[in-house]
Structures are given as C-alpha cells and as structure tokens.
Amino acid sequence: MKVTFFDSKPYDIASFEKYNSIDGMEFRFYETKLNEDTVNLAAGSDAVCVFVNDTVNAAVIDALYANGVKLIALRSAGYNNVDIKHAFGKIHVVHVPAYSPYSVAEHAMALLLTSVRRIHKAYNRTREFNFSLNGLIGFDLHGKTVGVIGTGKIGRIFAGICGGFGMKVLAYDKFPSDNSGMEYVPLETLFEKSDVISLHCPLTDETRHMIDSKAIDSMKKGVVIVNTSRGGLIDAEALLEGIKQRKIGAACLDVYEEEADIFFEDRSGHILGDDILARLISMPNVIVTSHQAYLTAEALDSIAQTTVENIRSFVRSDGYCENELCYRCGNIEHCKKERMQKCF
C-alpha cells in the first residue's frame, strides 16, 4: 500500500515513520492540506491519510477515485470534513474512534481550571514581577453543576473528573449511555441548570450551532462554556455577543468554527483576517488553544498505531475494517458493526 499523508506536521511524521516500509506499506508525507488544488499529489497512491482540516468534499473524492485511491484513512475521530455519503460506492473511509480520550478530557478540565482560577492572568503578571492579587478572584468548582453534552468515552471521562471535584453532573446525549450512572436531562434543562457546559459530541447537521443565541439566552448568567470537540457546535457570533452582554462568564475554546486556515500554523507575523476570532482572543475571559487537546505522546502513538492497523486490516480483509465509516444505512459509525462486513 502506498499511502500519501496530507497536513503532516513534524510530530505526525515522527509517530508514523516507524511503521514506514513495514508490511509492504510506503508512506509519503506532505505538509500541504488536501483540497481540490492539491488532490493530484495523491496520484499513484492506494490510500490517503488526512486530518481534521483537510477538505474531502465530493470533488476531492471524485479526483481521488479517478487517481485510483481506494481508502481514505482519517487520523482523527471526527469526520465532518469528509463527504461520507458521496464516498459510498467509490472509496472506503476509516477513522480512529478512540485514541486517548483522557488527553481531551484532561485538557478540557485544564482549560476550565485555568479560566476560573485566572491562572493565565497570574502567569503573565508574575513574569513581570507583579504579585498583586487584585482581579484574580475565581470560584470553587465544588458544588457547581456541570452540563456534559455528549457522553461517549471523552464525555464520560470528563464527567468523572468533574465528579472528583465534587461537581453535580447533568448529561445530555441523543443516545444515552446505559449504566453510566449519569443523570440525563433534556438539553433545555441542561442549559438552564448548568454553571459550566462542556461539549463532547460530534459535529453533524443536527448538532451544528447547537449553542446559538437562543440557547445562550436560556443559560445561567455567568455560565462557562468549554469546547474541545468541534468548532461548528457553537455559533461564534452568538458566543461573542453573549460575552459582550455579560451573559457568558467565560469561554474555553480548543476549536473554532473557521479554524481550517488558521490553526496549526504560525500566524504571529500576519494580521489575523478573522475578526470574530480576533475579538474572542482579545476578551479577558476567553482562552483559546489551537486544537491541541488531543496532543499528548500517548495519543499520538495511539493514533498512529490504530491508523496503520486500519490500513493493514483493509488490505488483509479484502476491504473490511471495523473502524470503517459506512453510509449504507445512514447509521455511519454503527451499521458495519451489525453486519460485520465492508460497506460496499
């Protein structure tokens, strides 16, 4: 299998390089992102390996198919950047459903603690030998209510961490987790009752902008919103307005709706063209990290190992892989588990 990697960073290459030339696999790494202008770099490849900000739309899929590509291997859990429906019958798509859920859940808590205890402000002050405590008053997490939206592995681990801090956990998921011990409530109730809201659900047509102006209006004054999932879950304009109106007490964002051409790159020498993101970053009660929640040594190793195994499985099993994303019945992540066979 000849595999072309797009949007490759030094840490990606280091994680995957040890598998290169093993079991007949040949890796080729490109720093550029996959899109309609770069898709022909995959010519001669059997598979492409892509990340969250690569564009895998209908046009790109058609071009990959024309170039003989048989497999799209996502080195991520999310797949909202791939037109799964259009890929059906042409190219198989696999992903990494769980690499290190602890890394993302722990980062979400790190952002929350940093925000509510003003650690980022204290860090900047003490570097200038300013040891004043004025303006650094935080609040206890103990006794507060946290609303966890999405109770997959990451959401459940985050809920467990919050429980360790003595927080009351409310949960919402379209498909509640059996025997989780969590208190599931309607989304409207979660918005109304939560002091902190943390997002851990996938981005779909149904969940896009689930945090909008209407949702924000129904929340507690001073609510803290944490998003380590997908930027499109939040209407960024509505979020900014909620902060300006003092309805939202703080926002902790590891993802952003329009991050594709911004995150993962050094933009320090450039003027940031995204006015909303620039305004958000300028707010004293907003913390932005550039999609780094997953970035631990353990997670990178797990992503590489699972991605390589997905490719191996595809080759050995005549196209079947347990981590295939299938559109046959519309139940993208689950129908192949029931049928135990390849999507097409």
Secondary structure, 3 states (H helix, E strand, C coil): CEEEECCCCHHHHHHHHCCCCCCCCEEEECCCCCCCCCHHHHCCCCEEEECCCCCECHHHHHHHHHCCCCEEEECCCCCCCECHHHHCCCCEEECCCCCCHHHHHHHHHHHHHHHHCCHHHHHHHHHCCCCCCCCCCCCCCCCCEEEEECCCHHHHHHHHHHHHCCCEEEEECCCCCCCCCCEECCHHHHHHHCCEEEECCCCCCCCCCCECHHHHHCCCCCEEEEECCCHHHECHHHHHHHHHCCCEEEEEECCCCCCCCCCCCCCCCCCCCCHHHHHHHHCCCEEECCCCCCCCHHHHHHHHHHHHHHHHHHHHCCCCCCCECCCCCCCCCCHHHHHCCCCC
